[in-house]
Amino acid sequence: MAQYWKVVGGTETGGIVVRVGRDLKSSPFGERLTTDAIVKEIELAGGRLNYELVKGGGPETGWVSTSMSGKELCVKAAAPTEAGGASGGITDGGVGVLGGGLDGRPAEALAPNAAVTDPPLAAASVGGGVAEGAQDLSIMTMGYQLSQACRDRCEKELKKEIPAWVRISHQQVNDNHMKKAKGMLYGIEFPWSEQMVVEMGPAWLTKAFQSAGTLEQDNAVVEIITEKKIKVTTGNNGGKFLFEVRYKRQTEGLHTKLFAKVPHPNEGATASDRLSTSVNKQPMELHELNSSRLLEATLPVKIPKFYFGDISNETSNFILITEQVPFADREPLDFKGDLVKRGERLGPLKPFIVEGPYDKCLDWTLRASPFEYYLTLVRAGAKMAGLHKAGKMGDPAALAAHFEDYSHKPMEIWGMQTGCSGTPPKQKQTMVDMAVRFMSEDGKAIFPAFVTDSAFGAKFKKTMMTLNAYAAESNYWRNSDQDYIALTHNNLNVDNAFFWRDEKGEMDLGVLDWGSMGQKCLGFKMWYWLYCSDYDILTAKFDDYLQCFVDTYAEYGGPRLDKSVLRMQFVLSAMEQMQGLCDAVPQIFKMCKKPLWKEITSRYDPRIGENIDGKSTLRLYLQVMNTVVRIIHEPQWKGDEVLERWMSTFCSTLGVAQKAQTAIFP
């Protein structure tokens, strides 16, 4: 049985010191574990307690002393009650947190009717949800995914001849984004906004569903009802909305509450997001559509039932329609950090009630320890990857044709050279200098104090400029060992999943948003699963995430990986993203004007903490920049040294000289 402890020390200092490791010389966290906090014991050794936070303020996990100089700092306590704010439901083993459908047991109904007793919560949700409340949870089952009807539909889709995607330009999107065109998957015109769905009406929706094989030919949609109360404001790569339909004949398994994803408008505040998604990340939407269209019967996790999806290569417009996820949390998210200030978490829901919706970079809003959510995500992603390596995700040739594929690429295609293989050094240095000024001057209140140190500025510039010079070489290396490349989700964050607990309190999940699904470096994938986690929990628990990935990947058919290689891939991928964030400083100033920054003192300031123009982009940029500068600088990671070590080993292995300084700096 789990042992709980109460913090009784630190009354005069606001709490007790927390360190990353058991050793008293290990690095301290930036915040203390508050007096009166309740924690769960993970390990007790020599008067040092490794804990997981249940109630109170401070790091989610770490090591503290139970006493010092004869004075008690922590005392054993009884298990807290649900009303007392316990997060609950965390298994002692840590890794074994997945329920039905992911641990090898038969995937059955997610929510037996008898278990659904909670009344709907009050207020409006900021994300996708359920129209009337928790009674609809019985619709979220794996039954259809495991059915012969689903297998038949997917097999039929796989046999279709679909034209290959042809890359498009910014100009093409600007010229054609308002043009109606036939989709490349079903050959019919389609809407790409909520208004257009209503205008094209039930007749179009009937034709679309029948074309996709999700509605019988003798049935029809007879009414479309738009959702007036719940507006979906999460997500950076597209617009989302909810609606309801009525059918000529209601049959079992036919959903009336639906969800749609469409492109952002190519105008105003979302124009840059639209071009980024439709051009810079193309064809990520096609990969997302194909995940539901082709893999619904194969994926080892619950996904919302597919009804229709199509995309135009000419216009870049697209639409995806699925069943709604019946999220139970209908109150707005705590953007202001009030839960942090009170040292609280919301605590668990009853079994099989779907939590959320959650959003990126708001870990304090998760009902339990963030570690549990991210570990569940890592295990789910690793399971998909392992099954792919075992040949259980479908025909390899079909997967390579329909999804992103970085496997088995020859060395010649990567653009490696003796000179700079990234952005021209003079151009890159301008953007890096701008990022340093932003972090050390305009935004210094929300970044670690060391960013104002000129020594760190020099280290940061050298790291960014060196990685830029080796951009192609880094990409080649991360995607050269086939053991470390597999098909799995590309962006498995808490906002791209939905979570529930079974009757034993164990966490399980379903998965959303399959953009850029494909085969790519697994260290890269892991970075984009964990990059929105708060830095302290990421750092303290990263070895657990690595071990979970390595073990799960091997368990489901993949080779056993070297954790040190996976870690190096992860760190290089993190610093690679920082390259793009340096370039994004002008966009940051568009979302929060430069003069306003002198007034901002906290990450919870609504001008940077809330969703700006309905998107989490600004909050994400700032948090990830914060995380990566700490990965580069702090001793737990030493990202700058990781880069130097990789560069030396890479050049030695290939038998080439390291690049001259003229290839790195202008």
N, C-alpha and C positions, 0 to 999 in steps of 0.2 A: 504494500500500500504506500502511496506517495507520502513523503514527509513535507510539511509546510513549515515556514519560518516567518517570524515577524521582526522587522527592523526596529530596534529600540535605541540604537546609538545615533550620534550625529545631530542631536537636538539643537546644538548651537551653531552647526555648520550647514544645516539644510539637508543632512543625510550623510551616508558613509561612502568611502571611495570604492569604486568598482574598477577592476583591472581585467584586461583581455584574457590573461592566463592565470594559472595557479601561482606561479612565481611572483613574489612580492616586487620583483624588479620589472615585471612585464608592464606594458604601457597602460596607463589609466584612461578610462573613458572621459569624455568632456563634461559629463554630468554625473551627479551622485545618485545613489539609490536613496530615495527619501525616507525619512523617519516614518514609522507606522506602515511602511509598505509590506505587503504579503508576497512571499515568493515560494516557489516549489523547488525542492531539492533535486538536483540532477546528480551531483556527486559531492561527498564530504571527505576531505582528506587533510589531516594535519591542521585542523582549525580553519581550513579554507573551504568555503562553500561555493560550488558552481550552481547557479540558480536559474530559474525561468520566472519572469515577472508575472504575477497574477493580479495584484492590485497595488496602486501607488505610482509614483513617478520614478524615472530613471531608465537606464539601459534595459532592454528586453531580456538580456542574458549577460552573464559575466561571472567573475569570481570576487567574493568579498571575504573578509575575516569575520568570524563569529564572535571574536573577542580581541581586545588589545590592552596590554598592560593591566591585565586583571579585570578589565571592565567589559561587560557583555555588550556586543553590538547587535547580535541577532539571537532570538530565543525561539525554541520550537513552539509551534502553534497548531491548533486544530485546523482541519480542512475547512476553508471558507464555504459558506452556503452560496447558492446561485444569487440570492438577493444581495449578498455581500460583495458581488462583483467578480466572483471567480470566473476565469475563462472557461474552465471545464473541458472535458472531452479529449484531453491530450494523453495519448498512450505513453506509458513509461519508456517504451523502447524507442520512441522518437521517430524512427524511420517507418515503422509499420502503421502509417496513419491513413491508409487508403481503404475504402470500403468496397462494396460490390462493384464488379465491372472492371476493376483495375488490379485486383490481387489474384486473379485466376479463378475466382468463384463465378458461377453462372450469373450473368447480369439480368436481374429480374426487375420488377416494377420499382421505381425509385420511391414512390409514395403510396403504400397501401392506404385505402380509403379510411380504415379505422384509425390511422395515426394522425389524420388531418383534423385537428381540433382547434387550432389557434384562430382567433378572429383576425380579420385584416387590420393592419396597423393604420393609424391615421396619417394625414398629410400627404403631400405629393412626392413621388420619387424623382430623382434627378437622372435616372437611367431607365433602361428597358424594364418592363415589369409585367404584372398581372392586372387585368382590368378590374376584377372584382374581389380578389383576395385569395387566401390560402386554400380554399376549397378546390381550386383548380390544380393543385399540385399533383393530383393523381394522373394528369396527362403526361408528366415528365417520366417516361419509361424508356427502357432499352428495347422494349418489345418489337417496335417496328424495325429498328436497325438490325435485329436478329432474324427478321422474318424473311420468308422466301420472296415475298413481294418486293421488299427492298433490294434483295440480291438480284432479282430479275431486272429491276429498274436500272441498277448500277451497271450490270453486265450489258444491257442494251445500250446505255450511254457510252460505254467503253468501246463498243463496236462501231460507233458513228465516226465518219470522216470529218474532222474539224480542221479548218485551215490553220496553219501556223501563224502565230502572232508576228506582225511586222512592226518594228519600232516606229514610234511617232515622235513628233517634235512639239515644242511649246507653241510654235506658230500653228500647227495643225489643230491642237486643242483650242487655241484662241479662235481659229476660223470656224470650227465645226461643233463646238460644245452645245450650241442651241439647235442643232440640226437633228431631225428624226432620221433614224437609220435602222436597218434590220440587224439583229444580233447575230453573232457568229456561231452561236450554239443551237438556236432553235429557228432561226431564219424569219423571225417576225419582229415588227417594230415594238418598242416597249417604252414605258414612262421612266423618267429618272428623277422624279420629285414626288412628294406627297400630293401636291395639287394635280399633277398629271395622272396619278393613279386614280384619283376621283374622277377626273375628266374623261379618261379612257374607259372607266366604269366596269361594271360586272361582266359585260360581254368580253372585254379584253382579258380580264382576269380568268374567266372560264377558258378561253382559248389558250392562255399561257399555261395554266395548270394542266390542261389536257395535253398540250404539246410536250410537257415535261413528264407526263405519265403519272401525275399525282392526283388526278381527278378523273373519275370514270366518264366515259363519253356520253352516257345518258344522264349525267348530273350537271349542275351548273351553279355558278355564283349568282345570286339574285340581288344582293344588297351589299354595299360597302359603308361602314360606319367609322368615321375618323375618331381617333382618341383626342379628347379635348383637354383632359386634366394632366395626363402624364406626358411630359416631353423629355425625350432622350437627349442629354447634352454631353454625354461622354464620347470619347473617340476622336482621333486626330486625322483619320484617313478617309472619312466619309460621313455623310449625314445619316441619321437613323430616325425612324418613326414607327409608331404602333397603330394598328387599325384592326377592325373586327369585320367579319363577313357573315352573311347568311347564305345557306345553300338551298337549292331546290329540294334536295333530300339529304338530311343529316344522317351520316353513317358513322359507325364506330371507328375511332382513330382519325377522323377528319376534323382538323382544328379550326375553330372559328376565330380565335385570338391570334393575330399574326404580327410579325415584325418585318420591317424592310430596311435595307441598307442601300444608299444611293450615293453618288458623288457629291462632294461639297460644291456649291455654286462657284463658278469661275468669275467671281466679282467681289468687290468689297473686302471685308476682313478675311474671307476664306479663299481668296484667289490664289495666294501663294501656296496654301495647303493643297488646293486642287492640282496645281501644276506639279508640285512635289510628288504627289501620289500618282498622277496620271502619266507623268513623263519620267521623273527621276527614279521612281520605284517600279516602273512598268515591267511586266504586266502583273503586278501583285493582285489586282482584283480578279483577273482571270484565274490565278492559282486558288484564290479563295472560293470562287464559284465552283471550280473543279473539285475542291475538297468535299463540298457537300454533294455535288452532282455525281461524282465518281466513287468516292470513298465512304459514303454514309454506311454501307454494309460492312466495311472493313475496319474502320477506326475502332480502337479498343476503349473508347470513352464515349459517353453520351454527348451527342450534338443535337441542336434543335432540328426537327424534321424539315427537310428541304421540300419546298413547293415549286419554286421557279427561280431561275437566275439567268441573266444573259448580259453580254457586253458587246459594244461596237468597236472594232479596231479603227474605224474611220473617225468616230467622234470622241472616243474614250468614255462615253457614258455607259453606265451599267446599273443593274438592279439585282438584289438578292432578296427573296421572300422566304421566311421560315416560320415555324411556330414561335410563339412568344415563350420566353423563360419566365415562370411565375415567381419573380423575386418577391420576398415577403417584407423587406425593409423599405417602407414607403416614406420615411422622413428624409429630408435633405441631408446630404453628407456634412460632416463637421469640418468645413474648410478652415474655420478660425482656430482649431486646435483646443477647443474647450475641454474635450476629453483628456487631453494631455495635461492641461492646467489642473484638472481635478484628479488626475492620476487614476482614471477609470477606463475600463473597456465595457462594451455593452453586454458581453456574456453570451452564452450559447442559446440558440433557439431549440425547439423541440425536434425530435428525430424527423428527418426527411423534409424539413422546411428549408427552402432555398434561401440562403443569405444574400444580402446585397440588394442592388448592384453596387460594386465597389469601383473606385477610380484610381488612376495611377498616382503614385507619390503621396498617398494619404494612409500610410500604414497604421496610424493611430485609430482609424475608423474600423479596422478589422475586429471582428468580435472576439477573437482569441489571439494568442501569440502569433505575430507575423511569421515566425520561424515555421510554424505548422503549415501555413498556407503555401509558403515558398517551397518547402520540402515536398508537399503534395504536388505542386506544379512540376518540380524537377523530376519526381518519380514518374509522373504521367508522360512527360516529354521523353524521358529515357526509355520508358516501356515502348512507346511508338518506334523509337529509333532501333531498339533491340529487335522488335518484331520485323522491322524492315530488313535488317541484316539477316534475319532468319528466313527471309523470303515469304513472309506471311502477310505482307501488306499489298500484294498484287504483283502483276507481271512487271518485271524490271523495265522492259522497254516502254511499256505504257506509262509507267510512273515518270520515267525520264522525259517522255514526250509532253506530258501534261503539266509538269511541275518544274520549279526551279531545279537545276541540276549542275552542281559543281564537281561531280565525281569524274574521275578518269580524264581529267583535262591535261593535255600535253604542256610541257614547260614553256613551249614557244608562244602560247597564246596570252601569257600573263603580262607581257610588256616589260620584263626585267631588263636592266641595262646598267652600264657602268656609271652613267649620270643619274640625276634625280628621276625617279620613276613615278613621282606624284605631281602635285601642283608646282609650277615653276617657283623656285625658292623666293624670289623677290615678292611675288604675289602672296605666297603663303606667309612670309614674315610679316607683311602688313596686317594680315588677319590675326596672327598670333599676338602681335604687339597690341592690337585692339582688344583682344580677349584679356590680356594681362592688365591693361588699364582699367577695363570694366571690373574685373574681380578685385583689384587692389585699390580702386578709387570709388567709382560709382556704386558698386554692389558690395563693398567690403563688409558691410554690417551682416550679411547673410553667409559670408564665406569664412573659413578658418583664419585665425589671426596671421598665420604664417604667409598668407598670400601677399601681404604688404611688404614682406622681406625681399630685398633685392636679390639675395642669394637664391630664394625660391624662384623668383622671376627668371633668373638665368637658367636654372635647372629646367623649368617648364619649357622655356623657349628651345633649349637644346634638345629636349625629349621630343617636342612636337616637330621640330625641323628635321631631326634625324629619322623619325618614323615616316615623315612625308617623303624623304629621299628614298626610303626603302618600302614605299607603299605597295608596289607590285610584288616585291620579294616577300613581304609579309603575307600578302594574299596567297601567293603560290605556296609558301610553306604551310600555312594553316589548312590548305585544301589538297595537300599532296599525299598524305598518308590515308589510304582508303579506310583503314580501321576507324578513323576519326571523322568520317563523313557518313551521314545517314539521313533518311527522310524523317522529318518530324516538324512540329509547329515552330514557327519562326519568331513568335513574339508572345510567349506564354506568360502574360502578366495577370495580376489579380482581376483586372478589368476585362480580360479576355477569357474568363472562366466563371463558372457559378458553382458554389460550394454548398454542401449539406452534410449532416451527420447521420449515421445509422443509429439503431437502437442501442448500440454499445458506446456511442459517443465518438466513433471513429469518423474522420473526415473523408469525404469523397468529392468528386468534382465532375462537371461537364465542361466542354470547351467551345469557345466562340472564335470568330475573327481569324480566319486561316490565311490571311494575306501573305504572299511570298512563301507559302508552304513548299518545301522541297528538300533536296539533299545539299548539305553544306557543312562546313566545319562545326563540330559539336561544341568546341569552346566558344565559338561565335554565338551559337544558339543559346548556350547557358548564360552568356552575358546578357542577351536580350530577354531572357526569362527573369533575371535577377536585378537588372539595372535600375529598376524603380524602387527597390528595397531601400530602407534607411541604411546609411553606411555602417552604423554600429552593429546592427544585427547581421548585415552582410559579412562584415569582417569577423565577428565572433563565431559565426556558424558556417563559414565558407567551407571548411574541411568536411563538415557534415554533409553539405550539399554535394561536394565532390564525391565523397564515399557513396552517398545514395545513388548518384548518377552511375558511377562505375559498377556498383553491385547490381542495380536494376537493369542496366544495359546488358550485362553479361547474363543475368537471370533469364531474359527474354530472347536471347539468341545472338547478341553481339559479342565481339571479342572483349577480353579484359584489357582495359586501357590503363596507361600510366598516368597517375594523378598529376605528376609534375608537368607532363606535357599538356594535359588538359588545362591546368592552371595557367601555364604560359600562354596558351591560345586565348584564354579568358582575359588576361591582363592586356595582351596586344589588341584584342577586340575592343576593350574598354577605351584604351588610349586612341584607337582609330576613330571611335565615335567622337572623342574630344576634338579631333581634327575638324569634323563637321560643325561642332558646336562653336569653335572659334570663328568659323565663317558665318555663324548665325547671330553674332552680336548685333548687327544692324536690325535684324528681325526682332530681337529682344527689345530694342529701343522703340520699335514700332508698336509693340504690345504694351510696353510701359515706358512712357516718354522719359528721356534722359533727365530733365529737370526734377522729375518726381523721385528719383532715386535718393536724393539727399534726405527725403522724409521717411524712407523705408528702413525699419530697424529689425524686422523679423520676417521669417518665411511665412508666417501666418497673416501678414498684411494682405487684405483682400485684393489689392491691386496686382499682386503676384501670386497669391495662394489660391484664389478661386479660378474656375474655368473662364478664361477670357475669350469672348466671342464664341462661347459654347465649347471650347476646346481646352485640354489640359496642357497644351504645347508649352506655354511659358513656365508653368510650374515644373514640368518635366525637364526642360532645358536647364533650369537653375539647379534642380536637385542633382541631375546627372553630372553637371559641371563640378558641383561640390564634391560628389563622390569620386570623380576621376582625379581631381587635384590631390585628394587624400591618398588615392591609390598610387599616384606618382611619388608622393612625398613621404608618407608615413611608414614607419619601420615594419609594420605588419605585412606590407605589400612591396615596398621599394620598387615601384614600377619603372623608374628610370634605370635601375640596375638590371631589372628583367630584360629591358630592351637591349642594353649593352651586352648582356650575356647571350641573348638570342642572336644578335647581330654577329658576334664573334664566332659562335658555333655554326651558324648558317654559312658564313663565308668560308670557314675552314672546311666544312663538309663538302661544299661545292668546289673547293680549291680555287677561290677567287679572292682578290684583295678587297679589303673594306673600301668603301667609297671615299673619295677625296673630300676635304672640307668644302671645296668649290661646288660639289654636287649637293651639299647640305645647306649651306648659307650663301646668300647672294654676294 
